[in-house]
């Protein structure tokens, strides 16, 4: 199985906002399972750094950004993805980048906290709780 993890899942964990424990479970399972190929956008690294830099010093922000992405593959941020994202009908440019990145690697699922901005998706879009239930069912 190939999954794509949206940046908001990482932000859940970093800020410990509502639902962060499920997001952490997704990240931990994504890193540990031999049956799951886990990806995120190349845009995710600078976004995580930016969010962390607002609350910690520069070296800590870099270290945190690097650590949280450990064990995940990055989809290259290509000209083709950016060109398509800017003209896509989706309501949010950054979400369009995330979706097109997921599609470009033929992800089975895009895991996000913000499903409403992915209504036009041609792939499965799940929140962390929904994806974790699927994983539990698959084990049975």
N, C-alpha and C positions, 0 to 999 in steps of 0.2 A: 504494500500500500504506500502511496505517495501523498503526503499532506503538505499544505502550505499554511504557515502560521503568520497571521496578520500582526502588524506592529502593536496593535492595541492589547494583544495577549501579553506581550512583554511589559507594556506599561502597567497593566493590571498588577503584575507581580512587583514591579519596582515601586509603585505607589501604594500597594496594598489596598486598592479600592475594591468595592463590592465585587465578589466573585473571584478574587485573586487566588484563593486556594485551589480552585478548579483549574485556573489558568496555569498555576504552578504544576499541577498534576499532569496537564497536557504536555508542558515542556519537559518534565522529567520522563514521562513515558516516551515522548518523541526521541529523547536522547538515548534511552536505554534499550528500546525494543529493536531486535534484529529484523523484525518484519515491517518496520516503518521507516521510510525514507523521508526525512523531514527537511523542509525548505522554508526560506523566508526571502524577502526582496533585498537586493543590495541597498535599497533605500533605508532599510530598517536600521542598519548600523549607525549612520549619521543622525537619524531621528532619535535613537536611544541615547546617543552621546549628547545631543542637544538637550533632551529632557533632564538627563542626569547633571549636566553642566550648570543648569539653573539652580541646583541645590547642593552641589559638592564641588570641590576643587578640580582643576583640569586633569591631573594624573588619575584621580579617583574616577572621574567620568569616563576616561579612556579604558581603565581597567574594568569597570563595571560593564561597559558596552561590549568589550571583548569577552568577558566571562559569561554574560547572559546568552551569547550566541554560540557558545562552545557546543560542538557536536552537531551543528546544523549546517546545511548547505545554503549558499547564497546564490540567488538568481541574479545574473548580471543585469545591471540597469542599462539597457540598450537604447539606442536611438529609435528603433522600431517600437519598443514598448512606450517610450515617452511620446512619440508622435501619435500613436493610437490612443493613448490615455487622454491627451489634451483634446481630442475630438470626440471621445466617447460620450455617450448619453448619460452615463452615471453622474450623480450629483456632486461627487467629490473627486478632484484630480488625484489626490494621494491614494484614495481607495481604488480608482481606476488603474493606477500603477500596480497596486497590490494584486488586483484581479487579473490583469493581463500577464503579470509575472507568473501567477499560479497556472493560468492557461498555457503559458509558453512551456512549462515543464510537464504538462498533462497531469496535474495533480488530481487525485481522486476527491479530495476535500479541501476547502479553504476554511480555516478555523478563525473566527473573528468574534468580537464582542458586539460588532456593529452590523448585523445582518441586513438592516433596512437599506443600506447603501449598495448592496450587492444583489438587488432584486432581478437585474437583467443577466445574472450569471448563468453560464451554460454548464457550470460544474456545481457540485454539492457545496453549499455554504452552511456551516454549522457553528453554533456557539460551543464553548468548551464543554458545558454540561451535556449537550447532545452528542458530541463526539465521544466523550467518556462512556456514555451509555452504550454506544455502538461497540466500543472496545470491550466492554463487559459482556455484551451479548455474544461477540465473536469468540470469546474465551470459553463460553458454556458449551 
